[in-house]
Amino acid sequence: MKNHRSNKNSKPVTMNAVENLHVIQSILHGTSDLKTRTITYQKSSGVIIYLESIADTEKIQQSVIEPLNRAIDDKGTVETVITNTELSFIEELHEGVGKLLTGSCLLSFDGMCGMYAVNVTNQLTRTPEEPTNEKVVRGSHEGFVDSLTQNLGLIRKRLENKNLVVKQYVIGQSTNTKVALVYMDDLVNKEVLSEIFRRIESISADMGFSPGYLEEFMEDKTFSPFPQMLPTERPDRTMAHLLDGRVAVLSEGTATALILPVTFLSFFQSPDDFNSRVLSGSFFRLLRMVSFLVAMTLPAVYIAIIGFHFEILPNELILPVKASLEGIPFPPIIEAFVMVFTIELIREAGVRLPTPIGQTIGIVGGLVIGDAVVSAGFISNVMVIVIALTAVASFTVPTYEMGASIRILTFPLMIAASLLGFLGIVMGLMVILLHLCKLESIGTPYFAPFAPLNLSGLKDAVIRFPLWKMNNRAMDALPQKRSQRNTKGWKNK
């Protein structure tokens, strides 16, 4: 594993165990969870040093103390007595402190120019459960957990392949968070892989404890409304992307993996698409695409019709719509902003509150507020229906990040519609389309296979072809090119 920590102030381990202990206590500023245990082996006095908060005392007793006590009269070395698979000999005190912080215990004996480190980490793991954000009807119901080792095991269990490679790094000068890059060596694009390596190694920050931090450091366009990496909590989905030639980034302490590089259409695909038959999978994927357009443009279309293009409404709808607008003191743009803002408030409150209360707030808040604003004459009936349909459509996207992007893009399109009507909507959609065509994810065209057009990549784009028809992997169908930011060097943050 690679670390950016400097070892200029390293001190060698002395031949006095007590002196070594005092130096370690000084380095750790006398922390209260640093515990010690004296021990004697082959007439040499020693001390066992460990951090009580992250070390397993039972492991220390079984794998360190008991073997040394049983072999007290033997001539064997410590390496032959302690059978722990992660036993190492260190000669620098700062290296020993690093081992302590990862859950190891240190053995220091008088007369020895070094000390032993034994891994006795207290594994606080939980049972893999189905992710709440990525539920499926059919297929696996296992999800990632907060342990990096256990998450890698969940991937290894599904991919028993010699070409599966795991590269580990340490990110964050203060947090020292373990980060793992997982990929298939025979399938991954080597240029993309080397670029990912370069971006990971160039990260210089104090914290790096979540995928959100890594995503912001590694993505091409930070201020783009569209996510350029796909977060997932499902091992089966991660495995599928690895077999497509992509790279997964996992970190210690989080149950989310980042998939890169990805395309725009990857955010609308769900494991259910491939767990169901071709027609039903294609229908529901197409439904998500339509929901994306509805959620982004429906409020803007309503504002444009009311403000500029009332004549396009059928005669049967003119009178009901006109009657709902009578007595409303605000223009349609203000109505839409108030209702969208209210929906976002209710959604955010429902997420932050405990589950039973959150569901109650969502139902009661929506009913009460919707009925009250209409009865008070502040908002029209049709506007409430439009905003409700918009909210439901935005929740059909299987990835939360893309759903949030849709809701953000709703606001500028509403403003454009209030200024120029349908012309403003078309201009706004053209700007979004141009941005999608220009955007890249680690040097990979984001809007592929539409821009650049690739007919073979359309087999798994809007609709799903039968599996026996898809002969090419997803990454094989994508042209690789370097963005301007990549060729001119990566800014070290």
N, C-alpha and C positions, 0 to 999 in steps of 0.2 A: 504493500500500500504506500501511496505517496503522501507526503505531508509537507507543508510549507513552513513548519516551525523551525526556527534556527536553534542550533546547538552550540553557539559560541560560548555560552556560560556553563557548559557541561563540566562536571567534576568527576574524577575517577573514584571508583569504589575503594575505600581503604581496607586495611586488614583488621580494623576494630569495628565490631558489629554495633556497639553502642554509639560510636561516633557516626557511623552511617545512618543510624536511626535519628540522631539529632539533626543531621543535615536534611534528611527527608522531611522531618517535622518543620524545619525552617522553611523549606521550599513550599510546603503546603500551608504555611502560615498558622501552624498549630491547630488545624481543623479537629473538631471533637470526634468525628467518626473514624479517625485513624487509630486503629487498635494494634496491640502487639501481644506476643506470647513468647516467652523465653523457652529455649529447648537446648538439649545437649546431645551431640552425636559424635561418637568416636573421641570422647573426652574434649571436644571443642564446644565452647559455649556459643550459642547463636540466638537469633531472634527472628520470629515470624511477624511480618508487617503486612497489614491489609486494611482496606477501607470497609468498615462494617456495613455501610449503606448499599454497596453493590457487590460485595463478596458473599459467597455461600459458606457459612461456618461449618455446615455438615461436610461439604466437599473438602474443606481444610482438614477436618478431623480424619476423614476416611482416606484421602489421597496424599496427605502430607504427614500429619502427626503420627498416625498409627503405623505406616510403613517405616518411619524413622525409629519409632520405639521398638518395633519388632526386630530391626536389624542393628540394634545399638552395639552389639558385640561383633558384628561382621566387619570384614575388611572392604566391603564394596563401596563404591562411590555413590554420591547422591543420585546420579543419573540411573544407576542400576537398581536403586532402592525405590525411588519414586517412579511409578509407572504411568503417570499422567501423560497423555499424548502431546500436550502443549507445555512442555518444559523447556526453558531456554536459559542460557547463561549470559549475563550482561556485565559489563565492566564500567558503565557510566551511570551515575546516580540519577541524572535527568531522564535517562532511558528507563530506569527503574520506576521513577515517578509516573512516566507515561504508561507503564504496565499496570501500576496501581490504579490509575484512572480508568483503565479498561476492564477492571475486575480481577486482576491477578493478585496473588500474594507473593511477597519477597522473602527469601531465606538468606540471611547473612550470618556467616560464621567467622569467629576470630581466626586470624591467620590465613584467610582466603582473600585473594585479590579479585574479588568479584562476588556476585550474588546470583541466586537462582530465582526465576520467575515462573510461577505455576498458575495456569488459568483456572480460577475457581469462581467464575462469574455466576451470579445469581440470576438464572433465567426466569424473567417474569413474562410468561407467554399466555396467550389466550387462545381458545379454540377457534379455528377458522369458521366464520359465519358468512352468510350471504350479504354482500354490500347493499346497504339501503338505497343507494343512489343508482344502482345498476341491476335491478331485479329482472329476472327472466322467467318465462312460463315453463320452458323446457331447458334441459341442460344442467350443467354443474351449478351447485349452490354454495360453492366454496369461495371465500374472499381472502385477500391479503390481511395480515395482522401487523402489529407494530414492530416485530422482530425481523431484522434484515436476513438473518440466517434462516429463519423459518420460511420467509417469503421465497428465498432462493431455493429452498427445499421443495416448496410447492411447484416451482417451475421445473426443477429437475425431475420431479415425480412424473410430470407430463411429457417431458422431453428427455428421454433416455438416449441421448445422442452424444457421440464423442466430439462433435463439432460445436457443441454449446460452450461458449466461453464466458467467463465472469472476470471482469477487471475491477479491482477495488481501489478507491481513493479515499482520502480524508479531507473534508472540506470544512472551512471555518477555523480560524486561528484560536477562537475562544471555545467553540463547541466541540471541535474535533469529531465531526459527524462522519460516520462511514457511509460511503456512496458506492454503489455497484453498477457497472455497465454490463448488460447481458446482451449477447448477440450470437447468431449462428455464423461461424467463421466461413463456411462455404457458401453462404447466401448473401451476406451483407456486402454493400458497396464499399470498397476500401477507401475511396476518396471521402465519402460521407463519414465513415468511421474515423479517419484521421482528423477530419474537421471537428468531430465531436470530442475526440481526445484533446485537441488543442484548446477548445473552449472550456472544457472541464479543468484542465491544468492551468489555465490563465485566471481562474477565479481566485480573487484575493479579498476575503471578507471575514469579519469576525463571526458571523452566524451563517449556518447553512443547514438548518434542521428540518426543512420541509421542501417538497417539490416546487412550491411556489417560488422560493428563493432561487432554486436552480433554474427554473423556467425563465425567470426574468433576466438572469445572467446569460443564458444560452440562446434565447430567441433572437431572430433577425430584426424584427421591428417591434420595439417595446410599446409604442403608442398605437399600434394597430388594434382595432376593436375585435379582431378575430384571433382566437388562440392558435398558436403555431405548434403546439405539442398536445398530444392526447393523453389526459390523465385517466387511469383506470384502476379499479380495485379488484379486478377479476383475473385470476391466474390463467383461465382458459382463453380469455381475450388477449392477454399478453402473449401467450404461446402462439396464437394465430398470427399476431403481428410479427413475432420473431421468425416464423416460417415464411412470412412474406418478405423477409430481408431487412426488417427494421431493427432498431436498437431500443432496449428498455433501460430506463434509469430508475433505480430503487435506492432509498436511503433509510438509515436506521431511525426508528422511532415514528415511522409513518406507514400507513397502510395503502399508499397510493404509488403507482408506478407511472412514469412518463414515457410515452411512446413517441419516437422521432426517427426520421422525418415523417410527417403526415400530410395528407391533402384535405381540402375542404370537405369532400364527400365522406371522409373517414368518420366525421363527427355525427353522421346520420345513420351509420351502420350499427346494428345491435346483434349480439349473439343469437337472438331469436330469429334473425333473418336466415341463418344457416341451420338452426335447429328445426325449422318448419319447412314445409314444401315450397317449391319454387314460386307458385302463383301467390300464395299467401305472404311469403317473405317479400316478394317484389311489391305487392299491394301496400303493405304497411310501410315499406321504405319510401314508396312514392307518396304515401300519405304524410310522412314526416317532411318531405320536400315541399309539398303544398302548404303544410302548416308553417314552415319557415317563411314562405312568402306572405301568408295571411297574417302572421304575427308581426311582420315587419311593415306591411303596407296598409292593412285594413283601417286603422285610425286615420292615416293620411288620406286614403281614398274617400273616407266619409267626410273629412274636413273639406277636401277639394270639391266634392259634389254639393255640399251645403253652401259653400262660399262662392263657387264659380260655375259649376256645371249642373245646376238643378234640373235642367231640361232633359238630361239623359235618364231620369227616373221614369219608370212606367207610370201611366196615368193612375193606376190603382194604388200606387205608393205615394203619390204626391200629397194627397190630402192627409193620410196618417202621419207622414213625416212632418208636414207643415203644422199640423195640430200639436205634435209633440214639442215643436220649437216655440210655440206661442207662450209668451210671458217669461222666457228664459233670459235673464239679464246679461249673460256672458256670450261672447262669440264662441264658435265651435272649438277653436284652438285652446281657449282657456278651459272649456269643459273637458277636453281630452287630457290636458295636462293635469288637471285636478284629479280625474278618475284614474289615470295611469299612476300618478304619484300615490294615490290612496291604495291601489292594488299592491304596489311595491311595499308600502308600509305594512299592510296586512301580511304579505308573504314573509317579509323580514321578521316581523313579530312572531309569526308561526314557527319560523326556523329556530329562533333564539329561546323560545319558551319551552318548558317540558312538553313531551309529546301529547299527553291528554289535553293539557291546557292549550297547546298550539293548535290542535285540530278544532277545539271549541272556538278559539279566537278567529280562525279562518272562516268557519261556517257562520257564526253569529255576526262577526264583523262585516262580512260580505252582504248578508241579508239585511241587517239593520241599516248599515250605511247606505246601501243601494236603494232601499225603500225610502229612507229618510230624505235623501237628497232629491229624489224624484217628487216626493210629496211636498217638499218645501219649495219646489219650483226652481232649484238651482241648476239641475242637470236634466236633460231630456231623456225619455225612455229609450230612444234609439241609441243614444250615446252609451248608456249603461250596457245595452246588448252588445254593441261593437267592442267595448273595452273588455267585457266578459269573454267574448269569443277570442279576442287577441290574447288574453291571459291563458286560456285553455290551450290555444295553439302553441304558445311559447313553451309550455310544459311537456309537449310531445317529443321534443328533441331529447335523445337519450343521454346527451352529455350536458352537464350543468353549465360549463363554461360557454358553450355555444348558445345555450338558452339565454344566458346573461348578455351575450353580445347582441342577440336579436333585440332584447328589450332596450339596450342602449341605442341601437340604430333607429328605433321607433321615433325618438325625439327629434333628430334633425330632419327626418322625412316629414313629420307633422309640421315643422316650421316651414319647410319648402312648400308643402301643399297649401298652407295658409297664405303664402306670398304669391305663388304663381299657379296654383291649381295642379292639374295633371302635368303640365309642363315642368313644374317644380319636382314632382315625384319622379318623372322620367330622368330629369337631370341628376337627382340624387341617386337613383339606381345606376345610372351610367358611371357616376363617381365611384360607387361601391364596386361595380363590376370591374372598372379599370384598376382599382386597388387590389382586388382579388387576382387579377391576371398578372399584376406586378409582384405580388407577395411571394415569398419563398420560405421554405422550412428547411433549414440546414442545406441550402443550395438546391433544393428540390422544388419545382413549380408547385405552388399551393393549389392552383385551380385546375390541375391536371385531373382527368385526361381531356378536358375541354380546351384549356389554353396551356401549352400547345395541344392541338387536337391529336388524339391517339385512338384509333378505332379499336385496337385490341384491348385497351383499358376500359372501354365502355361496357364490357361484359359484366362488370361488377360496379357500375356507377349508379345511375338512377334506379335501374331494376337489376335483379340478380338472375344471371344465367344459370342453368344447371351446372353442378360441380364438374361433371365430366366434359363440359364445354370450355371450362376455364383452364387452359394449358399453361398460361404464363403467371408468374408471381406478380404481386402488386408493384414491387419496386423495380422489377425487370421492365415493366412497361413505362417507367417514368424516365425522361431524359434528365441527366444530372448537369447542372451548371453552377458556377460559383457566382454569388452575388457580389456587388461592388464592395460591400462592407467586409466580406470575407477576404477578397483579394488584397485589400489595402491594410489588412491586419486587424486583429481583434482588440478593442479597447479594454485594457485591464482595469476592472472596476475595483 
